[in-house]
Amino acid sequence: MEIHQVRYFLAVCQTMNFTRAAEQCNVSQPALTRAIKKLEDELRGQLFRRERNRTHLTDLGQLMKPHLERSLRDLEAAKDVAADFHALERAPVNLGIMCTIGPARLVGLLSKIAHDHPGIELSLHEATPAELIEKMMNGDLDVALIGLPVSLPNRFDTHFLFRERFVIAFPPGHRFETLNSIRLEEMADESYLSRINCEFADHIDGLLAERNVELNIRYRSEREDWVQCMILAGMGCAFMPEFLPLFPGLPT
């Protein structure tokens, strides 16, 4: 069944005249008649009964009419949605973001996109890098913001956005406040708070191993707010991404 056959059928339903239906559809009457006949062959029954100058729908035609009307409406609606999508007038976008990427560096970009393309419907999804990669591979995400010291699958298109350093967060009044820089070796003397969901944990462990530095891990937590509260309470220090949202008063 082809869509022009459906249009021709509905035009005849509206005019109840093959000649006027052909004029309405901008085709010759023989072409319209052949299309209707082909449709009848596919549906295995006569759709119209022609008696002299009068045309009537058969019982099969009456039965098929609402289904074919709905099919045509759905097709036109699908075309409209596709047109809106290509014009970015109604385009859903699923954006994945690593747990530790804060909004400070990105909210301006997202705001500009929203201003330039108001039809975009943006949904943010927070997950670990492994989960984001899996969701991208499965087609559940359209784009993802991932910062990892490893290469991504070749099927991904990648674009560099910005660099982000790792810093040391420490309690107010800590001796680190007087230093312009802190060597990794100095962390061996500190109580360390481990951020369990840190995406760079393996990379940091490798750097520490190269310098024979062993951290004195006293506390562990999956939650960034707990880690920061414990640091503010003087319970230790932690490595953190530079643009991670920090509690007021937490020095880095």
N, C-alpha and C positions, 0 to 999 in steps of 0.2 A: 504494500500500500504506500503510495507516494502522496506528499502533502498537497500537490496541485490537484490530485483526484478528490481529496477531501474538500478543497476550496470549490471545485466545480460542483460537487454534490450539494454543498450548502448553498451555492448560488442558485441552483435549480430549485432547492427547497424554498428559497426566498421569493423567487419570481414565478415559480411553477410554469416556466416557459424556457425551453432549451435555447431558443434564439436570443431572448433577452439576457439569459444567464451567460451566454457566450460573449455578448457585447459587454456585459458587466466585468467579465474576466479578461477582456481584450484578447480573445482567441476566436478562431473560426468555430462555427457550430459543429462541423465534422470532427474537429480535434476534441471538443468538449464531449461529444457523444462517444467517441472512442475511449476517452478516459473514464467516463461513467461506466461503459460496458466492461472495461478492464477491472474496475472496482467491483462490479457485480460478479464478475468471474471469481475474484478473490474471496468475496463474501458468499459465494455459491448461492446466489439468488437475485431476483429482480428487485431493484430499489424503487423504480418508478413505473407507473402504468400510464401509457399515453393513449388517450381515446379522442380521436379527431383533434380538435384544438385545445383539449383539456389534458392536463398532466396531474397525476395523483401519486402520493407516496403509497407504496405497498406496505403490508404489515412489517416486512423486514426493514423497509426504509424508515418507518416510524420508530422501530426498535433501535436502528443504528444512529439516527439523527442526534440524540443527546450525547452519545458517546463520541461521535465525530466532532460535534461542536466543542466538547470539552477538550478533545485532543488539539484542536486548532487554537483554542484559548491558551492551553498550556505551552504550545510551541511559541506563540506570540509573546507570552510572558517570559519564556526562556530567552528569547531574542532580546527583550528589553533589559533583562538582568545582565546578559552578556554585554550589551551596549553600555550600560551603566558601569560595569566592571572595567571595560577598556577605557572609558572616559574618567575613571576613578571617582565616579559619582556615588557608587555604592560598592565598595571593595573591602571585604573583610580581610584583615591581615593578622595572622597569629605570630607574635614575636616572642621568642624564648630568650631569657636572660639568666646568666649565671647568678647563683645565690649571692655572691659577694660583690657584684657590680652595682654600685650605688647610682642613684638617679642624678647626682649633681652634674656629671659631665654629659648626660644624655637628654635630660628633660628639655633643654633648649632645642635640640635637634628634633625631638618628637613634637614639640610645640610648633616648630616651623612647618613640619610635614602636615600637621593638622590644619594649620592656617592655609597652606598652599593647596591642600587636597582635602577639603572638608567632608568629602564622601567616604573617606577611609574609616573603617570601623576597626580600631586597633584593640587587640586583646593581648595582655602581657602574661607570660607563663614563666614562673621561676622554677629552676631545677638545677641539678648538678650537670657538669659538662657531659658526662656519659649519657645521662638521660636526655639532654638536649640533642646530642648527636643521634641517638636512637630515634627520637621523635622526628628529627629532620629526615633521616633515612626512610622512615615510615610515611612521610608526607603529612604528619600532624602539625608541623610548624612550617611557616613560609620563610622565615629568616630567624637567625639566632645571633646573640652577642656572646662570643666565647673568647676568653683569653687564656690560652694554655701554651706551655713551652713545648708543645708537640705538634706534629703535622696533622691535618684533618684529611678525611677521605677525598680522593681525587675528584669525585663527582660534585663536590661543593665549590661554588664560586666564593672566593674570599676577598675581602677588602679591609685594609688597615684603617682604623679609626683614630686611636690614640695610644700613647704609652702610659703605663701606670707602674709606679715603683711600689715595692714593699717597704713598709716602715715599721718601727718598733713602738708599740703603745705601752706606756708606763704610768705609774701613779703620780699624781701631783707631788712636787717636792722631791722626787727621785733624783739620784745623782746624775742620771742621764740628761737632766735639764741643762746642765752646765756644759755639755759637750756639743760640738758642731757636727760630729759624726760618731758612729758607734761601730766598733769592729765586732764581727761575729764571735770572736773569742771571748769578749766581755759578757756574752749571754750565758756562759757556762756557770757564772757565779750567781745567777738570778733564778728565782722561782719562776717557772714558766707555766702559762695557761695555754693549753692546747685547744685550738679551734678544730673540732673533729671534722667539720665539713669543708675545711680549707682545701681548695682545688689544687693548690701548689704545694701541698704537704710533701709529696715525694721529691719535688724539685728542691725544696728547702732542705730536706733531709740529706740529699745528695751534696749540696753545698757545705753543710755542716760536717759531713763525713770527710770531704776533701780536706777540711781544716782540722780534723780530729777534735771537733767540738761536740760535746754531749750535753743536751739540755736537761735541766733538772725539772722534769714535768711533775708539777704538784696537783694540777687540776685539769680536768677535761670537760668540755661541754659542746653540744651540738648547736647551741643558741648563741648568736652574737651578742644579744643584750645581756645575757648572764656573764659572758666573758668580760665584757666592758665594765659591768657593775663590779665584778670581782677585782679588776685592775684598779678602778677608782677607790675600792676599799683597801688598796695596798697589798693585795694578795699575790701580785706577780706582774710579769710582762708578757707580751705576745707579739708575734709578727702579724701585720695586717695590711691589706691593700690600701694604698694611699687615699683612694676616694671612697672607701667604705664609710657609710654614715656613722659618725661617732657621737657618743654622748657629750654634751657640753662639759668642758673642763677636763677632758681626757687628752693629755699631751701626747704627741708623737714626734 
